[in-house]
Amino acid sequence: MKILILGAKGMLGHELAKVFSDKDKYEVTLWDREELDITDQEAVDAKVKELHPEVIINAAAYTAIDKAESETDLVYKINAYAVGYLANLAKDIGALLIHFSTDYVFDGENNMGYKEDYPVKNPATVYGKSKKLAEKMIEDINPRHFLIRTQWLFGISGKNFIETMLRIADEGKDLKVVNDQFGSPTYAKDLAERVREMIEENRESGIYHITNSDTCNWYDFAQKIFELSDIRPSLKPVTSEEFAAPAKRPTYSMLINTKLPPLRSWQDALQAYLIETGRIKE
C-alpha cells in the first residue's frame, strides 16, 4: 500500500512514520514543509499526483492556539484552505484522505462530552474555526475520508504538556495549572497505531473520535505526571480566568468514542510514555 504522510516531522507524523515502517506491507513517503508546502495548491496537485498514493495522511497543522488569534490568515491557509486542496486532490486520484481535527471545533459547554455526530457549532477560537471549516470541506468534497478528532496530544517528538511540567519542576519553579478544563490526554503513539488498524480493517468513511480512555482536568494530569515521576514540586490549581490565556479553552471537551474499541487509559499511556523517555523504570 502506497501511503503519503504529510507533517512527517511533527509529533504525530513521527509516530505515524514508525507504525507504517513495515516495508513488506507499506511504501511510505514522508514529507514535511521542506518537501511540500501544502498551502501551495499547484505544488500539491503536481507533486501528489505524480506520487499517486493510495492513502494521504495529513498530520500537518497550525497548532499554536494562542498565537493563532493574531495570525488568522496563516491559520486558515494551513488548517483550512490547504485541507481543501488535499481533499480535491485525493478525490481526483481516488485516495483515502485521513485528516486530524480537534475538540476545539465544539463550544466546550456540554458537560456530558461530544459524540461524533454532535453538531459542530460556535467554536470560540481562530484555531477551532479553521478546523471546523476544514471538516466541512472534507465532508463536502471527498467521500473517502477518515476525519479523526483527538485532543491533549503528547508524544516523543516535539513539545508537550508533560515535558513542560517536568522542565519547570526540574528548574525548581512553582507551578500553576488550570483545574476547570476537562478532556482526555492522548498518546500520539496510540493514536498512530489505531490509524493503522483502521486502514487495515477498511473502516467506513466518516468522523471518528480517538483519545485515550478516561477523563481528567489539566491539574489532575499534572498531579499524575509528578506522582509517577516521584517528584514533589509546588503545584497549585487555578481557574482558566486566573490563567488568562489569549485564546479561550473549551471547558468540557471530552470526545466520546462510539465507533471504535477503546484505547488504554490515559494513566497507562502516560506511564508508558515516561518509561519510553527514560523518566521512570518499568
N, C-alpha and C positions, 0 to 999 in steps of 0.2 A: 504494500500500500504506500502510495506516494503522499507524503504529508509535508506541508509548509507551516512552520511555526514563526509567527511574527512577534517582535518584542522578546527575542530569544535570550537577551542578556539580563532581563528583569528577573524578579524573584520567582514569579510563576513560570516564565519562559525557561528558566534554568531547570526547574523540576520537570517540566514537560519534556525537555530535551533528554533528561535521564530516563523517563518512563518509556520513551519511544526509541531507545538506543539499540534495540534488538534488530540488527541488520538483516537477519533472516526473514523478518516479518515486515520491516518498515524501511522505506527510503526517505530519510528526513532531511529537509533543507532548513537551516537555521538562519533567519535574517533579523537583524536589528536595524536601527536607524541608518547605520553606515551603508547597509546593503540596499535598503528600500525606505524612502520617505513615503509613508502611507498617505500623507496629505497631498501628494503629487499624483493626480488621477492618471495622467499619461504614463508615468513611470509604473504605477500599479498595473494598469492594463497591459503594458508591454512586457514587463518582467514576469508577472504571474502567468500570463497567457503562454509565454514561452516555456515556463517551467511546467505548467499544466498539472497541478497537484489534484489528487482526489479529495483531499481534506485540507482546508485552510483553518488554522487555529490562530485567532488574533488575541495575543496577550499584551499588545501594545496599548498604552493608555496614558492620559494625563491624570495623575492621582494626587497632586499637591492641593488638597481640598481648600485650605485657607488661601493660598496664593491664587487659586483659580478665580476667586472673587474679583480680582483686579486684572485678570488675563483672559477675559471672556472669549475674545476672538480666537486665541490659540487653543483654548479648551475645546471649543466647538469644532475647530479644524481637525483636531486629533480624535476626540471622543465621539463625534457625531458624523461630520461630513466624510471623513476618511472611511468610516464604517459603511457608509452608503456606497462608496466606491467599491469596497470589498464585496458587499452584498451583490451588487450588479455584476461584478466580475465573476464571482462564484456561480451565479445563476447562468451566465454566458457559457461557462466551461463545464457546468454540471457538477460542481464541487460542493461538498458539505462544508458549511461555514460554522465554526464554533467561536462564539464571542462571549466575553465575560462582562457581566453587569453587576449591579450593586444594590444594597439595601437603601441607598440614598435616593432611589427613584420614588420611594414612598414618603409620605409626610411624617412618618415616625410617631404618630399619635395613637395608633391602635395597640393597646397593651396586651392583646391576645396574639400579636405577631401577624405575619403575612404569608398566606399560601401563594402558590404560583399564579393562580387566576385572580388574585385580589386586584381591584382596579388601581392602576398607576396614576396618581394624581398629586398635584401640589408639592413636588419636591422643593425643598427650601434653599437649595444652593445651586450655584452655577454648575458645579460638578454633577449634581443629581439631575439637573435639567438637561445637560448634554448627554448623559447616559440614557435618559428617558427617550430623547429624540433618536438615539442610535437604536434602541429597541424597536421603536416604531418603524424605522427604515428597514431593519432586517425583516420584520414580520410582513411589511408591505411588499418587499422586493423579492426575497428569496425564500421559497417554501422549504428548502432543505437547510435546516439550521438547528443547532443546539444553542439556545440563549441561556447562559448559566449565570444566575445571580449568586454572589458569595459575599463575604464580609470579614472584617477584622483579620486580614491575612497576615501570616507570619511564615518565614522560611529562611533557608540558609543564606541565600544570596540577596544582598540589599538590606536597607534599613527596616527595622520593625519595632513594635512596641516592647517586646521582650528585651532586645538589646539596648534600647533606650533606657529602660528601667534599670538594667544591670549596670550600665555605664554610669548613670547618675549615682547609684548606690555605691559603686566602686570608688567614686570621687568623694564619697562621704557627705553628699549634699542631702538636704531634706527633700522629700517627695510629696507632691500633692497630686492626687488622681481623682477624677470625677467618679461619683458613685450613683449617678442618675441617668446613665445611658446603658441600655441593655441589648445584648446581642450574643453571638457565638464566635469565639476565636476559632480560626480555621488554618490548619497547617497546609501550606502550599503543596507539600509532598502528597498528602492525602487527596487533595483536590485533583492534582495531576493524574494520580492513579485511577481515580474514579472516571475522569475523562477518557482515559484509555479503555476502561471497561465498557463505557457507553458506546464507543466506536465499535469495539469487538462484538458487543451484544446487538449491534444495529438498532439502537433505540429509536423511537419515533421522534420526529422533529418537534420542537416546542421549547417551552420555558422550563427550566429546572432550577431548584434551589439546592445548593450543595454547601454545607458547612459541617464542621464537627458538631457532634451532639452535645446537648445541654446548653444552658444559657447562663450569663453572669453579667455583672457590670464591670467597668474598667478597673475599679478599685479591687473587686474580687479577683480579677485576673492578675493584678499586680501582687496581691497577697499570696496567691498560689505560686507565682514565679519565685518569690523570695522564700516561701516555705520549702519548695522543692530544692532550691539552691542553697538552703541553710544559711540565709543572710537575714540580718535583722536591722534594716535601715529605719530611719524616721519616716513613717508613711502616714499621711493624713488624708481622709476623704474630703472632697469638696464638691460643690454643685457646679453644673455647667455654667450657671450665671456667674459664679465666682471665678471660674477659669477664663471666661470671656474670650473665646476663640473667635476670629473674624467670621468664620462660616458656622452656621447653626448645625449642630449634630442632631440626628434623629434620637428621640428619647427611647422609643421602642422600635427596634429594627430586627426582631427575631424573624428569620426566614424559615418558614415551616416547609419541610420536605414531605410531599405526599406521593412521589413517583418512584423514588429510588430506595434501596436498602440504606439504613442509616450508617454514617461513618462513626468511628470510635469517638468517645467523649473528648472534649477539648482538653480536659485534665490529662488524659492518657497521651494525647497528641503533644501537649506541652512537655510532658516528661520525656517522650521520645526525642523531641527537638533538643532538649537540654543535654540528653545523653549524646546525641549525634554531634553537637557542637562542643562536646568535652567539658561542659559546665558541671555535670554530675556523672557519677558512675552507675552502671547497671546494678 
